Amino acid sequence: MTKNRTLHRAFRLNVLNAALVFFAVSWMFSGIHFGSTAPLTSGGVEIFRYYTIDSNILLGVSAVLMARAQRSVLNGKMTEIPPALYVLKLAGVVGVTLTMLVTVFFLAPTASGGWWSMFSNGNLFMHLINPLLSLYVFLKYERSRCIGWWGTLAGIASVAAYSVFYGLNCILHAVDGQVPARYDWYGFAAGGLKSGLIMMPLLLLGAYGVCLGLWALNRRRTSI
């Protein structure tokens, strides 16, 4: 496969990924749902409290910027894609991959509406389709050795920021060590404030493990 063909495919798939993110976020923002209301759904600006939304937006932004750079390389306006864009893409892919894993192994099994309720409406794209597509593009068409070890720290920046936000939110709204469900929308503090504060570092550690794994897979061979 030639370099140009690889870039063409990566460009098209990044455009598709960004379009699906815009579609899914717009759907969630509208508040329109089909069938019974699924867990972790909302409407309007309230949707931005969910890491699902935030991680998908980060992925969408990284996909758009990467697609622009890939198009510039194809048109001869650039000789190579800046390393910072690969790091940003890594951060976006880590975010949605963590979202998918937490949904599949934690949220879906405990969802009141049943396992598949976590993949209804716009969540089908944000919890499953967008993460899988981003993994495919990043690992198959965007391999590069320009992401140094330092890039893995930047790769979990969004998870770290959200952990601080979620943790402070739980602390500020806790009553006698318990966090009301409306302020603990993911249920991480269902066992009490202490369990929630323990969960945050564990999620961050898990996110870093995911980031290191994707970084290693991406570096298996030099990008072509």
Backbone bond lengths (Angstrom), bond angles and torsions (degrees), N, CA, C in turn:
res aa  C-N    CA-C-N  psi(-1)  N-CA   C-N-CA  omega(-1)  CA-C   N-CA-C  phi
1 M - - - 1.471 - - 1.534 109.06 -
2 T 1.291 118.08 126.74 1.452 121.19 -177.99 1.524 110.53 -74.82
3 K 1.342 113.76 163.16 1.460 118.82 179.27 1.523 111.22 -62.43
4 N 1.322 117.03 -41.71 1.464 120.03 -179.40 1.522 111.76 -63.97
5 R 1.322 116.53 -40.25 1.461 119.00 179.24 1.522 110.73 -65.51
6 T 1.323 116.57 -40.01 1.465 121.09 176.99 1.522 110.51 -61.25
7 L 1.335 116.47 -45.86 1.463 120.50 179.74 1.522 111.69 -64.55
8 H 1.325 116.99 -39.36 1.461 120.80 178.32 1.525 110.33 -60.18
9 R 1.306 116.40 -46.88 1.461 120.20 -178.94 1.522 111.43 -66.20
10 A 1.331 116.27 -42.94 1.460 120.22 178.51 1.526 110.60 -62.45
11 F 1.331 116.47 -41.61 1.461 121.51 178.62 1.525 110.94 -59.29
12 R 1.331 116.48 -50.09 1.461 120.17 -178.06 1.528 111.92 -63.70
13 L 1.317 117.01 -40.83 1.460 120.58 -179.04 1.526 111.48 -70.33
14 N 1.340 117.88 -33.78 1.459 120.47 176.13 1.525 111.04 -67.01
15 V 1.314 116.28 -39.76 1.469 120.10 176.52 1.531 109.82 -62.34
16 L 1.333 116.16 -42.97 1.465 120.33 178.15 1.521 110.97 -63.01
17 N 1.329 116.84 -44.63 1.457 121.07 179.78 1.527 111.60 -60.30
18 A 1.333 116.41 -44.23 1.461 120.83 179.19 1.535 110.71 -64.65
19 A 1.333 116.67 -40.25 1.463 120.64 179.55 1.529 111.00 -64.23
20 L 1.328 117.37 -40.54 1.460 121.47 179.18 1.530 111.19 -67.06
21 V 1.327 116.30 -36.03 1.469 119.82 175.89 1.524 109.83 -63.33
22 F 1.325 116.78 -48.78 1.468 121.03 179.99 1.528 110.30 -59.52
23 F 1.321 116.54 -42.95 1.464 121.11 179.52 1.523 111.50 -61.93
24 A 1.339 116.70 -48.57 1.462 121.03 -176.55 1.525 112.26 -67.03
25 V 1.352 116.86 -42.37 1.468 120.25 179.55 1.526 110.18 -66.35
26 S 1.320 117.37 -40.49 1.462 121.20 177.82 1.525 110.91 -62.89
27 W 1.321 115.92 -40.19 1.464 121.31 178.07 1.518 110.08 -61.32
28 M 1.334 116.90 -48.25 1.457 120.79 179.93 1.527 110.82 -63.85
29 F 1.331 116.63 -41.11 1.466 120.89 -179.13 1.528 111.12 -62.30
30 S 1.331 116.90 -34.54 1.475 121.01 -178.70 1.516 112.51 -66.70
31 G 1.337 116.66 -24.30 1.458 120.07 -178.46 1.512 113.94 79.18
32 I 1.336 117.30 6.36 1.465 121.66 -179.56 1.528 109.96 -83.77
33 H 1.330 115.85 128.62 1.461 120.58 179.18 1.517 109.44 -135.17
34 F 1.306 115.80 145.30 1.459 121.57 177.24 1.520 108.99 -105.99
35 G 1.315 115.90 137.28 1.447 120.04 -176.91 1.513 110.53 78.97
36 S 1.326 116.30 -162.75 1.458 120.15 179.76 1.520 109.88 -68.76
37 T 1.325 116.41 149.07 1.467 120.67 -178.93 1.521 110.36 -63.82
38 A 1.289 116.60 125.65 1.464 121.64 -178.48 1.521 110.29 -83.86
39 P 1.328 117.41 158.17 1.465 120.27 175.81 1.528 110.54 -63.00
40 L 1.321 115.82 156.56 1.464 122.20 175.68 1.518 112.48 56.48
41 T 1.305 115.92 40.90 1.457 120.68 173.99 1.514 108.62 -123.75
42 S 1.297 115.88 151.37 1.453 121.07 -177.60 1.511 107.53 -157.36
43 G 1.324 117.08 -157.09 1.447 121.50 177.75 1.515 109.63 -159.87
44 G 1.328 116.55 162.06 1.455 120.44 179.86 1.514 112.14 67.61
45 V 1.324 115.82 -158.20 1.468 120.95 -175.26 1.527 112.55 -66.29
46 E 1.335 116.85 -16.78 1.462 119.98 -179.16 1.522 112.48 -63.13
47 I 1.326 117.45 -21.46 1.466 120.05 -177.82 1.524 112.06 -64.92
48 F 1.324 117.40 -22.45 1.460 119.92 -174.68 1.526 113.05 -75.70
49 R 1.324 117.13 -2.39 1.459 119.14 174.29 1.531 110.83 -77.66
50 Y 1.322 116.56 -16.15 1.464 120.87 -178.39 1.529 111.14 -87.20
51 Y 1.327 116.16 133.81 1.456 119.75 177.19 1.527 110.86 -66.65
52 T 1.327 116.78 -26.84 1.459 120.53 175.46 1.524 110.48 -54.24
53 I 1.318 116.29 -47.73 1.466 121.61 -179.90 1.526 110.08 -66.96
54 D 1.322 115.84 -48.66 1.464 120.63 -175.62 1.528 111.64 -62.42
55 S 1.333 116.51 -42.74 1.464 119.70 -179.03 1.527 110.97 -68.20
56 N 1.331 117.09 -36.84 1.460 120.09 178.05 1.528 111.08 -67.47
57 I 1.321 116.94 -38.22 1.463 119.98 177.39 1.525 110.47 -64.42
58 L 1.339 116.46 -42.36 1.466 120.13 176.90 1.525 110.27 -60.22
59 L 1.325 116.25 -42.27 1.463 119.72 177.38 1.523 110.61 -62.17
60 G 1.338 116.75 -44.34 1.460 120.53 -179.52 1.514 112.32 -60.65
61 V 1.328 116.74 -43.43 1.463 121.09 178.51 1.527 110.46 -63.27
62 S 1.330 116.44 -45.14 1.469 119.73 -179.10 1.526 111.03 -65.49
63 A 1.336 116.93 -35.73 1.468 120.48 179.15 1.527 111.11 -67.54
64 V 1.338 116.77 -40.15 1.468 120.92 178.65 1.523 110.68 -64.19
65 L 1.328 116.98 -47.35 1.462 120.91 -178.93 1.531 111.39 -65.55
66 M 1.330 115.78 -38.68 1.457 118.87 178.33 1.526 110.63 -67.28
67 A 1.322 117.07 -40.96 1.467 120.83 179.00 1.527 110.84 -62.19
68 R 1.329 117.02 -40.73 1.467 120.54 178.50 1.530 110.57 -62.64
69 A 1.339 115.82 -42.70 1.466 119.44 -179.87 1.525 110.62 -66.95
70 Q 1.318 116.59 -40.50 1.465 120.25 178.96 1.524 111.33 -63.87
71 R 1.312 116.42 -39.81 1.462 120.64 176.88 1.526 110.71 -64.49
72 S 1.328 116.74 -39.33 1.466 120.66 179.23 1.518 111.43 -64.92
73 V 1.343 116.68 -38.40 1.461 120.07 177.22 1.525 109.85 -66.33
74 L 1.320 117.01 -42.32 1.460 120.92 179.43 1.530 111.67 -63.40
75 N 1.343 116.26 -34.28 1.469 120.77 -179.43 1.525 112.72 -85.42
76 G 1.331 117.05 -1.96 1.452 120.53 179.37 1.511 114.41 81.40
77 K 1.340 117.82 9.60 1.460 120.60 179.77 1.530 111.94 -82.29
78 M 1.324 116.46 -19.63 1.462 122.75 176.78 1.516 108.04 -134.34
79 T 1.329 115.93 150.91 1.467 119.23 179.08 1.518 111.96 -91.57
80 E 1.333 116.18 -27.65 1.461 119.78 179.32 1.522 110.02 -156.37
81 I 1.311 115.86 162.65 1.461 121.71 179.96 1.531 109.02 -82.24
82 P 1.328 119.01 130.23 1.469 122.05 -179.30 1.529 111.66 -58.31
83 P 1.325 118.60 137.00 1.461 121.96 179.07 1.528 113.14 -54.44
84 A 1.339 116.83 -34.19 1.468 120.14 -178.61 1.526 111.78 -59.86
85 L 1.333 116.91 -31.72 1.463 119.72 179.39 1.530 111.23 -70.46
86 Y 1.324 116.71 -34.82 1.460 119.36 175.72 1.534 110.42 -65.53
87 V 1.323 116.18 -38.91 1.466 120.44 178.54 1.528 110.19 -65.92
88 L 1.338 116.68 -42.77 1.455 120.59 177.89 1.527 110.60 -62.62
89 K 1.332 115.94 -40.79 1.463 119.84 178.71 1.523 110.57 -64.71
90 L 1.330 116.69 -40.05 1.461 120.83 176.43 1.531 110.23 -57.93
91 A 1.341 116.53 -44.92 1.464 120.95 179.54 1.530 111.15 -61.07
92 G 1.329 116.28 -41.97 1.459 120.12 179.27 1.510 112.14 -65.33
93 V 1.325 117.08 -43.27 1.461 121.19 -179.32 1.523 110.93 -68.42
94 V 1.334 117.48 -39.92 1.469 121.06 177.08 1.525 110.23 -60.13
95 G 1.332 116.42 -43.68 1.463 120.55 -177.92 1.517 112.55 -60.11
96 V 1.328 117.43 -49.88 1.470 119.52 -177.41 1.528 111.45 -74.71
97 T 1.341 117.58 -28.72 1.461 119.66 176.10 1.518 110.46 -66.89
98 L 1.335 116.82 -42.21 1.462 120.61 176.24 1.529 110.15 -62.66
99 T 1.335 116.43 -41.58 1.459 120.79 177.32 1.522 110.71 -57.59
100 M 1.325 116.69 -46.34 1.465 121.21 179.90 1.527 111.43 -63.02
101 L 1.328 117.26 -45.49 1.461 121.00 -177.26 1.529 111.67 -65.63
102 V 1.333 117.17 -43.65 1.460 120.52 178.66 1.526 110.38 -63.77
103 T 1.336 116.69 -39.16 1.459 120.73 178.58 1.519 111.16 -64.29
104 V 1.330 116.32 -48.70 1.471 120.97 -176.22 1.527 112.44 -66.52
105 F 1.331 117.16 -42.35 1.460 119.81 -171.86 1.527 115.28 -100.93
106 F 1.332 118.46 -11.87 1.470 119.91 -179.36 1.526 113.03 -126.68
107 L 1.329 116.80 -54.98 1.467 119.50 -174.13 1.524 112.89 -73.61
108 A 1.332 117.24 -46.83 1.467 119.88 -177.67 1.529 112.85 -62.29
109 P 1.327 119.62 -45.40 1.470 119.48 -179.80 1.521 113.98 -63.27
110 T 1.336 117.19 -23.89 1.470 120.19 -178.02 1.524 112.86 -106.30
111 A 1.342 117.57 3.34 1.469 121.36 -177.03 1.528 110.95 -66.25
112 S 1.332 116.34 135.06 1.466 121.01 -179.82 1.518 112.25 -64.74
113 G 1.344 117.02 -27.73 1.455 120.64 -178.67 1.510 114.03 -89.38
114 G 1.330 116.88 4.02 1.453 120.26 -178.37 1.514 111.77 99.99
115 W 1.323 115.69 162.18 1.471 122.03 -174.45 1.517 112.53 -55.46
116 W 1.338 117.87 -46.25 1.461 121.21 -174.48 1.523 113.05 -75.44
117 S 1.335 117.42 -11.01 1.466 119.27 179.57 1.520 111.55 -64.83
118 M 1.332 117.08 -22.79 1.458 120.82 179.81 1.529 112.34 -78.34
119 F 1.329 115.76 -3.49 1.462 119.63 -179.02 1.532 111.05 -124.21
120 S 1.324 116.00 28.54 1.458 120.21 178.86 1.523 110.32 -99.42
121 N 1.320 115.33 158.22 1.465 121.91 178.45 1.534 111.33 53.81
122 G 1.331 117.06 -139.11 1.459 120.80 -177.02 1.518 113.51 -63.43
123 N 1.332 116.60 -22.54 1.461 119.72 -179.47 1.523 112.70 -67.55
124 L 1.319 117.43 -20.67 1.454 119.75 175.74 1.531 109.95 -60.24
125 F 1.324 115.84 -39.36 1.465 120.56 179.60 1.526 110.93 -76.89
126 M 1.334 117.00 -46.01 1.459 120.15 -173.59 1.517 113.57 -75.32
127 H 1.331 116.72 -31.20 1.467 120.12 -178.22 1.522 113.10 -92.24
128 L 1.340 118.32 -16.28 1.449 118.66 -173.87 1.535 114.20 -137.98
129 I 1.332 117.53 -60.00 1.461 120.46 -172.68 1.524 112.36 -64.76
130 N 1.324 117.94 -50.34 1.467 120.58 -179.66 1.531 112.70 -61.93
131 P 1.345 118.66 -44.18 1.463 118.09 177.47 1.529 113.17 -61.39
132 L 1.340 117.41 -44.28 1.461 119.99 -178.62 1.524 111.63 -65.32
133 L 1.332 116.68 -40.76 1.461 120.16 178.94 1.520 110.97 -65.47
134 S 1.328 117.09 -41.58 1.468 120.41 -179.65 1.527 110.91 -64.87
135 L 1.326 117.00 -38.53 1.466 120.33 177.26 1.527 110.99 -63.42
136 Y 1.310 115.92 -42.91 1.463 120.66 -179.59 1.531 110.99 -61.04
137 V 1.319 116.41 -47.08 1.470 120.37 -178.31 1.525 110.97 -65.71
138 F 1.322 115.99 -48.00 1.466 120.44 -174.09 1.529 111.86 -66.04
139 L 1.330 116.93 -39.88 1.460 119.72 -175.48 1.522 113.83 -86.21
140 K 1.319 117.25 -24.22 1.460 119.18 -178.18 1.528 113.41 -98.20
141 Y 1.337 117.35 -37.51 1.462 119.69 -171.55 1.527 114.66 -115.33
142 E 1.329 118.02 -9.75 1.463 119.12 -175.78 1.524 112.73 -122.29
143 R 1.304 116.49 31.26 1.458 119.98 179.01 1.520 110.40 -67.56
144 S 1.316 115.05 135.48 1.462 119.19 -179.36 1.517 110.01 -158.83
145 R 1.317 115.91 143.19 1.463 120.89 176.92 1.525 111.89 -92.00
146 C 1.330 116.81 8.72 1.462 118.97 -178.21 1.527 112.02 -80.88
147 I 1.342 117.74 -9.74 1.463 119.71 177.18 1.521 108.09 -84.58
148 G 1.322 116.45 107.55 1.456 121.09 178.21 1.513 111.23 -79.55
149 W 1.337 115.60 175.91 1.474 119.91 179.90 1.523 111.39 -56.69
150 W 1.333 116.27 -35.93 1.464 120.21 -179.76 1.522 111.59 -58.85
151 G 1.331 116.04 -27.41 1.453 120.02 -179.27 1.517 112.97 -65.62
152 T 1.346 116.69 -25.05 1.465 119.23 179.43 1.525 111.16 -70.31
153 L 1.331 116.58 -26.89 1.470 119.73 176.73 1.524 110.12 -72.25
154 A 1.340 115.76 -42.73 1.461 119.48 176.19 1.525 110.45 -65.15
155 G 1.339 116.11 -27.54 1.456 120.94 -177.80 1.514 114.02 -65.68
156 I 1.337 117.34 -22.68 1.467 119.69 179.65 1.530 112.27 -109.76
157 A 1.330 116.44 13.49 1.470 119.92 -177.73 1.528 111.81 -59.44
158 S 1.334 117.19 -41.56 1.465 119.73 -178.08 1.525 111.12 -67.08
159 V 1.335 116.61 -36.54 1.466 120.55 178.29 1.527 110.13 -67.08
160 A 1.332 116.56 -41.20 1.462 120.89 178.88 1.527 110.92 -63.00
161 A 1.329 116.27 -44.91 1.468 120.45 179.99 1.530 110.78 -63.09
162 Y 1.333 116.32 -41.98 1.468 119.06 -179.35 1.526 111.05 -69.52
163 S 1.321 117.93 -34.70 1.468 121.20 177.78 1.524 110.45 -61.21
164 V 1.335 116.34 -42.05 1.469 120.57 177.68 1.528 109.88 -64.16
165 F 1.329 116.64 -45.69 1.469 120.95 179.13 1.528 111.21 -59.67
166 Y 1.319 117.18 -48.84 1.465 121.17 -177.07 1.523 111.15 -66.48
167 G 1.343 115.62 -42.54 1.456 119.64 179.18 1.523 112.42 -62.25
168 L 1.338 117.09 -46.43 1.473 120.39 178.26 1.528 110.90 -63.45
169 N 1.329 116.40 -38.28 1.454 120.71 178.67 1.530 110.83 -60.04
170 C 1.326 116.56 -42.91 1.463 120.91 178.80 1.522 111.57 -66.97
171 I 1.333 116.58 -43.22 1.474 120.77 -179.58 1.523 111.01 -61.89
172 L 1.322 116.75 -45.53 1.465 121.00 -175.77 1.521 112.94 -69.15
173 H 1.329 117.88 -23.67 1.468 120.42 -176.93 1.524 113.31 -109.65
174 A 1.328 116.92 5.06 1.458 120.27 -179.66 1.525 110.66 -70.84
175 V 1.322 115.40 140.90 1.463 122.35 176.85 1.529 107.56 -126.79
176 D 1.325 115.89 114.24 1.470 121.13 -177.40 1.526 112.01 53.59
177 G 1.316 114.92 40.58 1.459 119.58 176.19 1.509 115.04 82.01
178 Q 1.322 117.25 0.62 1.464 121.51 179.42 1.530 109.65 -114.13
179 V 1.320 116.00 141.73 1.459 121.16 -179.20 1.530 108.95 -107.42
180 P 1.349 118.20 120.13 1.471 120.51 178.36 1.530 111.00 -55.47
181 A 1.326 116.10 144.68 1.467 121.31 -175.52 1.528 112.41 -57.77
182 R 1.328 117.40 -31.88 1.469 119.43 -177.92 1.520 112.36 -67.54
183 Y 1.335 116.33 -18.91 1.461 120.51 177.54 1.531 112.10 -106.43
184 D 1.323 116.11 -2.31 1.463 121.74 178.95 1.527 107.59 -126.63
185 W 1.350 115.03 60.99 1.459 120.23 -170.20 1.522 114.81 -64.68
186 Y 1.332 117.51 -20.40 1.467 119.53 176.61 1.528 112.42 -93.74
187 G 1.322 116.25 -8.22 1.455 119.73 177.87 1.515 114.73 75.91
188 F 1.330 117.22 16.89 1.460 120.23 -178.76 1.529 111.69 -68.67
189 A 1.341 117.34 -25.77 1.464 121.40 -179.77 1.520 111.42 -106.51
190 A 1.339 116.86 25.09 1.466 120.52 -178.79 1.523 111.63 -61.64
191 G 1.323 116.63 -28.51 1.459 120.57 178.55 1.515 113.00 -89.58
192 G 1.315 116.79 9.48 1.458 120.99 -178.71 1.514 111.21 116.55
193 L 1.335 115.42 165.87 1.457 120.66 -177.02 1.529 111.76 -59.36
194 K 1.329 116.89 -39.72 1.466 119.80 -178.53 1.524 111.54 -61.32
195 S 1.334 116.16 -42.49 1.468 118.86 -179.84 1.521 110.83 -65.07
196 G 1.335 116.51 -35.29 1.454 120.65 178.31 1.513 111.81 -66.39
197 L 1.320 116.70 -41.08 1.462 120.76 -179.36 1.524 111.66 -71.36
198 I 1.331 116.63 -24.39 1.462 120.19 174.54 1.521 110.08 -77.03
199 M 1.336 115.28 -35.11 1.462 120.74 -177.16 1.522 112.17 -65.69
200 M 1.323 117.96 -35.81 1.459 121.32 -176.49 1.531 112.28 -60.65
201 P 1.339 118.82 -51.43 1.474 118.34 178.23 1.528 112.44 -63.22
202 L 1.336 117.32 -33.21 1.459 120.43 178.92 1.527 110.72 -65.60
203 L 1.323 116.30 -40.26 1.460 120.21 176.88 1.527 111.08 -64.36
204 L 1.321 115.31 -40.90 1.464 119.69 179.14 1.526 110.41 -64.32
205 L 1.324 115.97 -41.24 1.466 120.18 177.73 1.527 110.28 -64.12
206 G 1.342 115.89 -42.52 1.456 119.68 177.62 1.515 111.56 -62.95
207 A 1.333 116.30 -40.10 1.466 120.70 178.67 1.517 110.86 -62.42
208 Y 1.326 116.61 -38.34 1.461 119.06 179.72 1.529 110.86 -68.78
209 G 1.329 115.90 -34.75 1.450 119.45 175.52 1.522 111.07 -63.22
210 V 1.330 116.40 -42.79 1.467 121.16 176.50 1.517 110.28 -61.97
211 C 1.333 116.07 -43.25 1.465 121.32 -179.04 1.528 111.38 -62.39
212 L 1.331 116.95 -44.81 1.460 120.10 178.98 1.525 111.27 -63.58
213 G 1.340 116.10 -38.81 1.451 119.97 178.93 1.517 112.10 -63.99
214 L 1.322 117.02 -45.73 1.465 120.84 179.14 1.520 111.31 -66.89
215 W 1.317 116.53 -38.40 1.471 121.52 177.60 1.525 110.37 -60.53
216 A 1.341 116.20 -45.04 1.454 120.58 -179.49 1.531 111.26 -66.34
217 L 1.323 116.74 -42.92 1.465 120.22 179.11 1.531 111.04 -64.67
218 N 1.327 115.86 -38.56 1.465 120.11 -179.58 1.528 111.74 -65.69
219 R 1.324 116.89 -30.18 1.471 121.77 -176.56 1.523 113.13 -91.21
220 R 1.320 118.13 9.39 1.470 119.88 -177.63 1.517 112.56 -57.42
221 R 1.290 116.09 -33.17 1.470 119.42 174.83 1.519 108.61 -151.46
222 T 1.304 116.83 158.77 1.453 121.05 -179.34 1.527 110.01 -66.74
223 S 1.330 116.93 139.98 1.463 121.50 178.43 1.519 110.52 -57.30
224 I 1.347 116.65 142.57 1.458 120.15 179.08 1.511 110.40 -117.26
